[in-house]
Amino acid sequence: MKIKVLLFLIFVFIACTLSYLKIVYINEKNRFNEDITYDLTKNNNDKMSKDDDKESLKDIKNKKKLELWCPIERKDNYNNELQYYSKNNVVFNNSEIAITSKKEDKDNKSYTSGMIESNYAYLFGNFKFDIQISKGKGIFPAIWLMPSNNSSYPEIDIFEMIGSEPNIFYGVIHYYTTLNEKLRSYFSYEVKSKDNYTIELKWNKDELIWYIDGNIVHRFVDYIPSDYMYIIINQAIGGNWPGSPDIDTIFPNTFIVKNIEIKPVYEKRR
């Protein structure tokens, strides 16, 4: 009889302990060196716990994007552009970055738009972007590279377009020669009207190659940049080249960049 009572008490103790004990195991570490953990005591059919897990993964992805990119808040512009760059005009959504230009007053500007910069600088590598372009006179989306040492040259424009000519894409490298001459090499490439395009730059010590939808559109082999450079993605409004918006330009106007692939040979935190 005593043995049965003892066994019963042991069983009750174990059951009570398991009901309160939180057992976790570490699955992996994410990019930020944080442990991702799972609670084994939760019922797998518990809808709330599943939603929590999904939300956590979403938060991690969004945090990763914020780790890679820095939205810019800036009033000052160049080339007579008209926009105020606001962090509020940039939205990160899964694999997509949306930069929206608006006709609204802010700090003595008549338009707001968005700009992001990479928090990392890169030296050589492949840089690939899927884009959905915006249209309308005065709209000026771009993806470009600038030196991380804050010098003005070289500048590599991976993609440029003006909204009044949405079927013509441009790419440029601005550079100094050994004789301190300021030169550039560029292309203009006519594309068919469609929803999505793929823009790519391959950069190594010997050449720069631009691709549009997998086709080589320009190659440059002189004065190849050999310094770390960071990425800028923005949509300007107005300026010397695109001109000011007219009555037919539609606002809000959104430039979407998604499925970004950055495969550098070298990278460093800025």
Buried (B, 14 or more C-beta within 10 A) or exposed (E): EEEEEEEEEEEEEEEEEEEEEEEEEEEEEBEEEEEEEEEEEBEEEEEEBEEEBEEEEEEBBEBBBEEBBBBBEEEEBEEEBBBBBBEEBBBBEEEBBBBBBBBBEBEEBBBBBBBBBBBBBBBBBBBBBBBBBBBBBBBBBBBBBBBBEEEEBBBBBBBBBBBBBBEEBBBBBBBBEEEEEEEEBBBBBEBEEEEEBBBBBBBEEEEBBBBBBEEEBBEBEEBBBEEBBBBBBBBBBBBEEBBBBEEEBEBEBBBBBBEBEBEBEEBEEE
